[in-house]
Amino acid sequence: MKSGKLIVKSHRPRLRRILIAAAWLGVLVLVWGAYELGNYQGGYKRLEFAAERDRLKADLAEQAKINTQLKEQITVVERAQAIDSESYRVVRNDLKQLQEEILELREEVEFYRGIVSPTERQAGLNIQTFKLQPAGEERLYHFELVMSQVLKNDRYVKGVVKMYLQGVQEGEPLTLNFSDITPNDSVDRDFRFRYFQRMEGDIRLPEGFSPRNVMVEMAPQGRKSISKSFHWSTEAS
């Protein structure tokens, strides 16, 4: 009696298409969510912020589900050793990008939660966040400042914001005004908003200067000035 031969064929292209399609689906959902989010930054009512927060939370849950499915599929692929190194790298990169998008969504949810459901300590005018990241050139950094007004946001607030960089140069303490270390324009800017406002720009550190802290001062018209200090960090503040 002759024995038959069992031939096992790998369906790697199909699995790869499934993984990439799932990852791109997640990215498209996130792009749509980011577009919708932009429509809310024009100063709508608090109830609309709450609706946006809930939608973002739903998007976050959906992307977390997709993220879990991708991880499970990658585990199966690794165990079966049925995917080549190049396809594996592509899927890993797609997964990493998706996780970064999820992190951004999570940060947006936290931001809107602070506006819609603030604590008593957060009520009123706030210097919400200050972030720094390298800008691709030596000693050049990009910053993002977010200011907010919660609970007491029945009218627009306007005024001037100033930022200072505190550090050490040649062993001596030194404080620099952002307007003196901005490549192209002044960073001392007017602000006007009802719910929140973002300010962005670039700064270039003097050679030999070691930064320590960033001091932000807001001087609203008809109100008491507020200030907040942030430790120098190029990851998150």
KEMAR-17504 format. One record per residue (C-alpha): x, y, z; residue number from 0; chain. Coordinates in steps of 0.1 Angstrom, whole numbers. Each point is the difference from the previous one (the first is absolute). Example, Ala and Ser with C-alpha at 12.3 -4.5 7.8 and 13.67 -1.06 7.14 Angstrom:
REM residues 2
REC    xx    yy    zz  nr kette
REC   123   -45    78   0     A
REC    14    34    -7   1     A
//
This chain:
REM residues 237
REC    xx    yy    zz  nr kette
REC     0     0     0   0     A
REC    15    33   -11   1     A
REC     1    28    26   2     A
REC   -12    35   -12   3     A
REC    21    32     5   4     A
REC   -14    28    21   5     A
REC     9    34   -15   6     A
REC    -4    30    22   7     A
REC     0    34   -17   8     A
REC     6    33    17   9     A
REC   -26    27    -6  10     A
REC    23    28    11  11     A
REC   -11    26   -26  12     A
REC   -35    -4    11  13     A
REC     8     4    37  14     A
REC    22    30    -8  15     A
REC   -28    17   -19  16     A
REC   -23    -6    30  17     A
REC    24    15    24  18     A
REC     8    30   -21  19     A
REC   -36     6    -9  20     A
REC    -9     0    37  21     A
REC    28    24     9  22     A
REC   -10    24   -28  23     A
REC   -36    -2    11  24     A
REC    10    11    34  25     A
REC    20    29   -15  26     A
REC   -29    11   -22  27     A
REC   -23     0    31  28     A
REC    25    21    19  29     A
REC     4    25   -29  30     A
REC   -37     4    -1  31     A
REC    -1     5    38  32     A
REC    27    26    -2  33     A
REC   -19    19   -27  34     A
REC   -32     0    20  35     A
REC    20    11    31  36     A
REC    13    30   -19  37     A
REC   -36    13    -5  38     A
REC    -3     4    38  39     A
REC    29    23     5  40     A
REC   -19    31   -12  41     A
REC   -16     6    34  42     A
REC   -32   -20     3  43     A
REC   -22    -6    31  44     A
REC    11   -23    28  45     A
REC   -27   -25   -10  46     A
REC    16    -4   -34  47     A
REC    33    -5    17  48     A
REC   -16   -28    20  49     A
REC   -13   -16   -31  50     A
REC    34     2   -16  51     A
REC    16   -16    30  52     A
REC   -24   -29    -1  53     A
REC     6    -5   -37  54     A
REC    37     0     6  55     A
REC    -4   -26    28  56     A
REC   -19   -22   -24  57     A
REC    27     4   -26  58     A
REC    26    -9    26  59     A
REC   -19   -31    10  60     A
REC    -3   -11   -37  61     A
REC    37     6    -7  62     A
REC    10   -19    32  63     A
REC   -21   -29   -13  64     A
REC    18     1   -34  65     A
REC    33     3    18  66     A
REC    -7   -32    20  67     A
REC   -10   -18   -31  68     A
REC    32    10   -18  69     A
REC    21   -12    29  70     A
REC   -18   -33     0  71     A
REC     6    -4   -37  72     A
REC    36     8     3  73     A
REC     4   -25    28  74     A
REC   -15   -27   -23  75     A
REC    23    10   -28  76     A
REC    31    -1    23  77     A
REC    -9   -35    13  78     A
REC    -7   -14   -35  79     A
REC    31    17   -15  80     A
REC   -21     5   -31  81     A
REC     9    36    -8  82     A
REC    32    13   -14  83     A
REC    21    27    17  84     A
REC   -10    28   -23  85     A
REC   -37    -5     4  86     A
REC     5    -4    38  87     A
REC    18    34     0  88     A
REC   -28    17   -19  89     A
REC   -27   -14    24  90     A
REC    21    10    30  91     A
REC     3    35   -13  92     A
REC   -37     2    -7  93     A
REC    -7   -12    35  94     A
REC    24    26    15  95     A
REC   -17    28   -19  96     A
REC   -34   -11    11  97     A
REC    11    -1    37  98     A
REC    14    36    -4  99     A
REC   -34    11   -14 100     A
REC   -18   -16    29 101     A
REC    23    18    24 102     A
REC    -8    33   -16 103     A
REC   -37    -7     2 104     A
REC     3    -9    37 105     A
REC    17    33     6 106     A
REC   -28    19   -18 107     A
REC   -26   -19    21 108     A
REC    18    11    32 109     A
REC     2    36   -13 110     A
REC   -37     2    -7 111     A
REC    -8   -17    33 112     A
REC    18    28    18 113     A
REC   -22    26   -18 114     A
REC   -33   -18     3 115     A
REC     4   -15    35 116     A
REC    26    22    17 117     A
REC     9    -1    37 118     A
REC    -4    31    22 119     A
REC    38     4    -2 120     A
REC    -2     2   -37 121     A
REC   -29    25    -3 122     A
REC     7    33   -17 123     A
REC    30     9   -21 124     A
REC    27   -27    -3 125     A
REC    34    -5   -16 126     A
REC    -9   -36   -10 127     A
REC    31   -16   -16 128     A
REC    34     9   -14 129     A
REC    18   -25   -23 130     A
REC    34     0   -17 131     A
REC    15   -21   -27 132     A
REC    32     1   -22 133     A
REC    -6    19   -32 134     A
REC    25   -18   -22 135     A
REC    29    25     4 136     A
REC    27     4    26 137     A
REC   -12    18    31 138     A
REC   -34     7   -18 139     A
REC   -32   -10    18 140     A
REC   -37     2    -7 141     A
REC   -24     9    28 142     A
REC   -38    -2     5 143     A
REC   -18    20    27 144     A
REC   -37    -7     8 145     A
REC   -20    24    21 146     A
REC   -36    -6    11 147     A
REC   -29    16    18 148     A
REC   -25   -23    17 149     A
REC   -32     5    19 150     A
REC     4    38    -1 151     A
REC    -1     1   -38 152     A
REC   -31    20    -7 153     A
REC    21    27   -18 154     A
REC    32     2   -19 155     A
REC    33     7    18 156     A
REC    29    19   -16 157     A
REC    34    12    10 158     A
REC    37    -7    -5 159     A
REC    20   -31     7 160     A
REC    38     0     6 161     A
REC    24   -29     3 162     A
REC    35    -1    16 163     A
REC    26   -27    -1 164     A
REC    21    -4    32 165     A
REC    33   -18    -1 166     A
REC    38     2     5 167     A
REC    27    13   -23 168     A
REC    37    -1     9 169     A
REC    -9   -10    35 170     A
REC   -23    30     6 171     A
REC   -38     1     2 172     A
REC   -16    16   -31 173     A
REC   -36     8    -9 174     A
REC    -9     5   -37 175     A
REC   -31    15   -14 176     A
REC   -15   -22   -28 177     A
REC    -2    31   -22 178     A
REC    38     2     1 179     A
REC     5   -37   -11 180     A
REC   -27    -3   -26 181     A
REC    16    -3   -35 182     A
REC   -26    20   -20 183     A
REC   -26    18    21 184     A
REC    -8    11    35 185     A
REC   -16   -26    23 186     A
REC   -16    27    23 187     A
REC   -35    -4   -14 188     A
REC   -35    12     6 189     A
REC   -26   -26     8 190     A
REC   -38     0    -4 191     A
REC   -22   -30     7 192     A
REC   -31   -12    18 193     A
REC     8   -37     7 194     A
REC    36    -6   -10 195     A
REC    28    11   -23 196     A
REC    32   -16   -13 197     A
REC    32    19    -7 198     A
REC    29   -15   -19 199     A
REC    35    11   -11 200     A
REC    37    -7    -1 201     A
REC    29    10    23 202     A
REC    37    -4    -5 203     A
REC    22    -4    30 204     A
REC    32    20     3 205     A
REC    32   -20    -4 206     A
REC    11   -13    34 207     A
REC   -33     7    17 208     A
REC   -15   -28    22 209     A
REC   -38     5     4 210     A
REC   -17    -9    33 211     A
REC   -35    15     1 212     A
REC   -26    18   -21 213     A
REC   -20    28    17 214     A
REC   -33     9   -16 215     A
REC   -19    32    10 216     A
REC   -35    10   -11 217     A
REC   -12    35     5 218     A
REC   -37     2    -8 219     A
REC   -17    34    -3 220     A
REC   -19     9    31 221     A
REC    11   -31    19 222     A
REC    29   -11    22 223     A
REC    30   -14   -18 224     A
REC     9   -36     4 225     A
REC    32   -19    -5 226     A
REC    12   -36    -2 227     A
REC    34   -17    -1 228     A
REC     8   -31   -21 229     A
REC    31   -21     3 230     A
REC    20    -1   -32 231     A
REC    -9   -33   -18 232     A
REC     0    -8   -37 233     A
REC   -25   -29     5 234     A
REC   -30    15    18 235     A
REC    -8    27    25 236     A
//
